[in-house]
């Protein structure tokens, strides 16, 4: 039966997750040079606009339609046919569930804009974004949440460690290899132009994550409350882990602090419905440290994955998915992990993460190559020098 409390919670959670998309724009926008901040914010809004249409037309059906060979959904829900106000076997309207999942698809593409900073044409992003969501995100969502083959082998992902963070993080890595470095990268400083803007974006992400994870319980119940608590706990532990590692090398930066918090939020996402608050401290602390180390490694090898979606979302999502197979306890979500004697769950997590990494990386690389060969991904050298705010939008964030 329809439950008004559950419905209200899911609609609020959906709004919180939608708010994360401009949060991503602000988080990224503060880290680029001032001539590209409008561009970065615009990419997040474009992701919201494009995928809101794509999801209604075909995306939801591909992800959550009846299973075809464990790989993709059928066309049951094409154009939202058969998606109405009834609740089926849930306690919320089918439309509410669809909208909640829409918000996840949108923010995943927004995360991927990390690697496009300061050098990708708006038109190319729009084409690539539609292709990527349809051919990479939608199948992965079906594998894990739509009854696909990863769900069938028992791989767990409560709120998107694999579907959202591994997919966007490792796709960002592949895309960076195709696009290449920003002109002047490694030759001079490319410092963040507005740290307070990034801190504001991080605050919106932290706030929205309560809907991201808490809403994934699909009910206003104890599981949602647990997800809420472990989300905040892991974020705080992640911030402590990153800042501590950063402090050993120099000064504890505010950017490092919020980056660590995001790493903790990413890592707890797949585990939020399966682990205790004490486990969340361990998961978040380790996430902060290893994501910081991944960022240093990325810098060391000279890879211009501009705003570290791979280091934070890719590596953090990978650790979180594996940690789910370690720390899951039947006391929370009914599943046990390696720590409680269930090696099979840990093996399922390894298979799930490995498959997601390979699929997302390879297909993203191919899609990026195709788009680059056909219409070109990058702006011209002159447009990049002037900045994408002027060359792509005819606007400037700071007219003074």
N, C-alpha and C positions, 0 to 999 in steps of 0.2 A: 504494500500500500504506500501511496505517496505520503512522505513525512515533511511537514512544512519546515521544521527545524533543520533537517538535513538539506532541504532545498535552499533555504536561506544561506546556510553555511557554504554550500558549493557556489552559489551565485556571488557571494562576497569573496570567496577564494579565487574565483575566476577574475573578478575585478582586480584583486591583488596581483595576480600573475600578469594580467595585461599591463599593469603599472610597472612591472619589471622591465618591459621593453624600452620605454623612454628612460628608465633607470640605467639600462645598458648604454643607451646613447649618451647620457651624461657622464657615466663612468669612463667610457672611451673618449668622449669629447674633451674632457679635461686633460687627457694624456697626449693628445696630438698637438701640433703647432697651431697657433691661433688662426692661421690662414686656412685651416681645414676643419674647424670645430662645427660649423654649420653642416658640412658634408657628413661628418660622423653622426650627428644627431638625426640628419635626414635619412640615413641608411636604416636606422632603427624604425623610424616612422614608415618608411617604404616597406620594410618587412611586415609591419602590422597591417598595412593596407593590402599588399599583394596576397599574403597568406590567408587573410580573412576571407578573400574571395575564393582562392584556390581550395581551401578547406571545405567550404560550403559546396563547391562544384564537384570536386572529386577526391580531395585529400582524406576526408573523414571516411569515405567508403573504402579507399585503398587501405587505410590503417585498421578500420574496425568492422569492415564488411565480413561476410562469411568466409572462412579460411579456404584458400586455394593452395594446395600442396605445401602448406606450412610457410609459404613465402609472402603472400599478399592477400588482401581482401578483395571480394568480388564487387559488383556494381549495385548491391542491394540499396545503398544509401546515396546513390548518385544524385546530386542536386538536392540532397536532404530528403529525398522521397523515403517514406517509412520511418522518418525521424520526427516524432511529434511530442505532444505534451504528456503522453502516457509514461509510466515509469518502468514497465516491463518487470524484470527481476531485481531492479534496484528500488530505492526509496526516493529517488529524485527523477524529474522529467528527463526523458531521453535527450531533449534539446539542451538541458543544463549540462549533461555529461559531454555532449558534443562541444558546447561552448568552452567548457573547462579544458578539454583536449586541444581545442583551437589555440588557446592562449599558450600552451606548451609548444606547439609547432611554430608559432610566431617568435617566441623568445629564443628558440634554438637557432633560427636563421639570424636573428639579431646578434647573438653571441659570435657567430661565424664572421661578422663584419670586422672583427678584430684584425684579421689578416689582410683586409682590403684597405686599411687606413692610408689615406693621403696619396693614393695612386690608381684607383680603379674607377672607370667610367660608370656613371649612374645607369645608363642603358644596359651595359654589360652586367651589372649587378642584378638588375631586374630579371633579365633572361636567365642568368645563372641561378638566381635564387628560386625561381619557379621550377627549374629543372631539378635543382638539388633537393628541394622539399618533396617533390613528387617521386623522385627515383632513389633518394637516399633516406630521408627522414621517414616518409610514410611506410616503406617496407620494414624498417627497423622497429617502428612503433607497432606494426602488426606482429613481427616476430615475438616481441616481448609482451605486449598488452592486448593484442587482438586475437590471441589464440594460435599464434604461429609456432614455428618449430622450437624456438628458445623457451617459450612458455611450456611446450610439451615435454621438454627435458627437465623442467623444474628450475630454470634460471630465475632469480628474483631481481626485481627492480621496482622499488616501491613508488618512486616519484620521478625517475628519469636519469639516474646515473649513467646508464648505458644509452638509452634512447636520446637523451638531450645532451649530456656532457661529453661522453666519449665520442658521439657522432660529430658534434660541432668542434670539439678540440682536435681530433685527429684529421678531420676535414680541413681545419684551418692550417694544419701542418702541410697537407698535400697542396692546398691552394697557394701557400707561401712559396713552395718550390716551383710552381708554374709561373706565378706572377713575377717573382724576383724581388730584389731589394729596391727600396726607395732610392732615388738618386741622391747621392751624398751620404748614404748610410755608412757608418763607420769612419767617415772622414771628418765629421764635425758633430757638435752636440745637437741632438733632437729631443730636447727636454720637454716634459709636460708643460703646457702653457698656463694651466689653471688647476692646481691641486684641489682647492675648495670645491670646484665643479665635480671632480672625481669623487670626493668624499660625499657629496650630496647624492651622486649616483649610487654609491655603495650603500648609503642609508636606505634609499628606495628599494634596492635589491634585497637587503636584509629584511626590510619590512614585508616586501612582497613574497619572500620565501616562506613565510608562515602560511600563506595560502597555497604556495607551490607544494609544500610537503604536507601540511595539515589537511588541505583539501583532498589530497590523494587517498585519504581514508574513505572518501565518498559518503561520509556521514558525520554528524556532530556527536562524536562518541569518545570513548576513552582512547582509542587508537589515534584519533586526531589530536587529543591532548598530549599523548606521548610524542607524536611527531613534532608538535609545537615545541615541547621542552627540549628534545634532543637537537632540534634545529638550532635553537639559540645557544645551547651548550657547545655544540661542535663549532659554531661560528666563532665563539669567544676563544675556544681552545686553539682554533686555527690561527687566529690573530696573534695569540701568545707564541705559538710555535714559529711563525714567520718572523715576528719582531725579535724574538730571542736569537734566531739564526742570523738575522740582519744586524743586530746589535753587536754580535761577536766580531763581525767584519767592519763595523763602523758605527753610524748613528741609527737609532730606531726611527725610521721614516714613517710619516702618517700614511703615505701611499703603500708602504709595505704592510702596515697594520691592517688596512682595509683589504688589501690583496689577500692577506692571510685569512681574514674573515670570510671572504668569498670562497677561498679554497676549502675552508671548513664547511661552508654551506654546500658546496658541490659534493664533497665526500660523504656527507650524511644523507644526501638526497636518496640514493638507492636503499639505504639502511633504515630510514626514519621510522618505518613501521615494523621493524624487526629487532631493534636493539634498545638497551637501557641507557639512561643518562650517563652512567659511569663509562660504558663502552663508547659513548659519544665523545667523551673527553679524550680518550685515546685516539679515536678516529680523527678528530679535528686537529689534535696536536701533531700527529704524524703528517696529516695533509698539509698543514702550514709549512712544515720543514721540507718535505719532499717537493712540494710545488715551488718553493723558493729555490731549491737546488736545481730543479728543472729549468727555471728561468735563467739561472747562472749558466747552465749548460748551453742553453739556446744562444745566449750572448757570446759565450766562448767560441762556438763554432761559426759565429757570424751569420746566423739565420735571422732574417728580418720578418719574423712572425710578429708583427708590430706591437700588439697589445697583449700578448701572452695568453690567448685562448687555449693554446696547446698546453702550456705549462700549468695553468690553473684548472681549466675545465677538462682537458684531455687526461692529464696525469692525475688530477684530483678525482675525476670520475672513475678512472681505472682503479685507483686505490679504494675508493668507496665501494665499488662493486665487489672487489675481492674481500674487503673488510666485512661486507654483508655475509659472505660465505664463512667468515671466521667467527663473528660476534653474534649472529642471529640467535635468538633464544625463544623457545616455545612460550615463555611467559608473556611475551609481547605480541607477536604476530602468528604464533603457531608453527614456526619453522626453527630448526636448530642448525647451528653451523659447526665448523671444525672445532671450536673451543668446547663444544658440548658433545663431541664424539661423532659428528656427522660429516665425514670426509666427502660424501657424495655431493653435498650442497656446495662445498668449496670447488669441487671439480666442475659442477654445472656453471658456477660463476666464471671459472677460467675459460670454459668453452664459450660462454656468452660474450665475455669481454673480447676474447680473441677474434671471434667472428665479426663482432661489431667494428673493431679496429680495422680489420682487413677490408671489410665491405665498404666502410665509410671512406677510408684512405684511397683505395684503388678507384672506386667509382667517382669520387670527387676529383681526383687527378685527371681522369679521362674526360669528365664533363668540363673541367676548367680548360683542358687542352682544346677541346672542340670549340668552346665559346671563344677562346683566344685566337684560334686559327680562322674562324668564320667572321667574327665582328671585332675582335680585339678587346682584351680586358683592360689594358692600361690607357691612361690619358697620355697625351703627347708630353715631350720633355718641357715645352714651354708652359703647358697647362699645369704640370706638376710644380714648376718653379713659381708660377703665380699663385697657386693654391687652388684647391678644388672648390672652395666657397665661391670664388669669383668665376672660375672657368666652367664649373658645372651648374651653379645656381644663380650667378649674377648677384650674389649677396655677400655681405661681410658682417661678422659677428661684432667687430669692434671698429666702428667708423672713425673714431678719433685717432 
